[in-house]
C-alpha cells in the first residue's frame, strides 16, 4: 500500500466515525404518513352526495376548474382538515392528504 492511499483510507475511516457519532434526524414525509392512514378517506367513484353524507360538509369548497370544452371536464375540489377530494363532474377521481405541518415535505399547496 502506498502512503497516500493509506492516508486516504484513514481519512475516510475518520469521516465515517464522525458521521456515525452525529445524532440522527429525519423529515416526516407526507407519503409515509399517508401510507399509515389510507382508510377513512373517500374512494374513487363516490358521488359528491355520498362524500358529504359520510364525511360531512367540507371546510372549503374551492372554485371549479376546467369545463371550457367537452374534452376538459369540470374539476371540483373539496378541502377537509386532513385531505382534499378531487371530483370530475360529480364523482371522486382522487383524494390527497393535506400537510399536517408547514415543515412536512409533500406536494405544493393548491392553486387558488
C-alpha positions as CSV (number, residue, x, y, z in Angstrom):
1,X,0.0,0.0,0.0
2,X,1.3,3.4,-0.9
3,X,1.5,6.1,1.8
4,X,-1.1,8.4,0.1
5,X,-3.6,5.5,-0.3
6,X,-3.2,4.7,3.4
7,X,-3.8,8.3,4.4
8,X,-6.9,8.4,2.2
9,X,-8.3,5.2,3.9
10,X,-7.5,6.7,7.4
11,X,-9.3,10.0,6.4
12,X,-12.3,8.0,5.2
13,X,-12.5,6.0,8.3
14,X,-12.3,9.1,10.4
15,X,-15.1,10.8,8.4
16,X,-17.3,7.7,8.9
17,X,-16.7,7.7,12.6
18,X,-17.6,11.4,12.8
19,X,-20.8,10.9,10.8
20,X,-21.8,7.9,13.0
21,X,-21.4,10.0,16.1
22,X,-23.9,12.7,14.9
23,X,-27.5,12.5,16.2
24,X,-29.9,11.0,13.7
25,X,-32.7,13.2,12.4
26,X,-35.3,12.6,9.8
27,X,-38.0,14.6,8.0
28,X,-41.6,13.4,8.2
29,X,-42.7,12.7,4.7
30,X,-46.3,13.1,3.6
31,X,-46.0,9.8,1.7
32,X,-45.1,8.0,4.9
33,X,-48.0,9.5,6.8
34,X,-50.5,8.6,4.1
35,X,-49.3,5.0,4.0
36,X,-50.2,4.7,7.7
37,X,-53.7,6.1,7.4
38,X,-55.2,5.3,4.0
39,X,-58.5,4.2,5.4
40,X,-61.2,6.7,6.2
41,X,-61.0,8.8,3.0
42,X,-63.3,9.0,0.0
43,X,-62.7,6.4,-2.6
44,X,-62.7,6.7,-6.4
45,X,-66.2,6.8,-7.9
46,X,-68.1,8.0,-4.9
47,X,-70.6,10.8,-5.6
48,X,-70.5,14.3,-4.1
49,X,-73.6,13.4,-2.1
50,X,-72.0,10.2,-0.8
51,X,-68.9,12.1,0.3
52,X,-70.9,14.8,2.1
53,X,-73.1,12.2,3.8
54,X,-70.1,10.2,5.1
55,X,-67.6,12.9,5.8
56,X,-69.7,15.9,6.5
57,X,-69.6,19.4,5.0
58,X,-66.1,20.3,3.7
59,X,-64.1,23.1,5.3
60,X,-63.8,24.7,2.0
61,X,-65.3,24.2,-1.5
62,X,-62.7,25.6,-3.9
63,X,-63.8,27.2,-7.2
64,X,-64.2,24.7,-10.0
65,X,-61.6,24.5,-12.8
66,X,-62.0,23.4,-16.4
67,X,-65.2,22.8,-18.3
68,X,-64.4,25.2,-21.1
69,X,-64.6,22.3,-23.7
70,X,-66.3,19.0,-23.6
71,X,-62.8,17.3,-23.5
72,X,-62.0,19.3,-20.3
73,X,-64.4,18.1,-17.6
74,X,-65.1,20.4,-14.7
75,X,-62.9,19.5,-11.7
76,X,-64.2,20.4,-8.2
77,X,-62.1,20.4,-5.0
78,X,-63.4,20.0,-1.5
79,X,-61.0,20.6,1.3
80,X,-61.3,18.7,4.6
81,X,-59.0,19.1,7.6
82,X,-56.8,16.1,6.7
83,X,-57.4,15.6,3.0
84,X,-58.6,17.2,-0.3
85,X,-61.1,15.5,-2.6
86,X,-61.0,16.0,-6.3
87,X,-64.2,15.4,-8.3
88,X,-64.6,15.1,-12.1
89,X,-68.1,16.4,-12.6
90,X,-69.7,14.9,-9.5
91,X,-67.6,11.7,-9.0
92,X,-64.4,11.3,-6.9
93,X,-61.3,10.9,-9.0
94,X,-58.7,11.3,-6.3
95,X,-58.1,12.0,-2.6
96,X,-54.9,13.7,-1.5
97,X,-53.6,14.0,2.1
98,X,-53.0,17.6,3.3
99,X,-49.8,18.6,5.1
100,X,-50.0,18.1,8.8
101,X,-47.5,20.9,9.5
102,X,-45.8,23.5,7.4
103,X,-42.5,21.7,7.8
104,X,-43.8,18.4,6.4
105,X,-42.4,17.6,3.0
106,X,-45.1,17.0,0.4
107,X,-46.9,18.4,-2.6
108,X,-47.1,22.1,-3.3
109,X,-50.2,23.9,-2.0
110,X,-53.3,24.0,-4.2
111,X,-53.6,26.8,-6.7
112,X,-56.5,29.1,-5.5
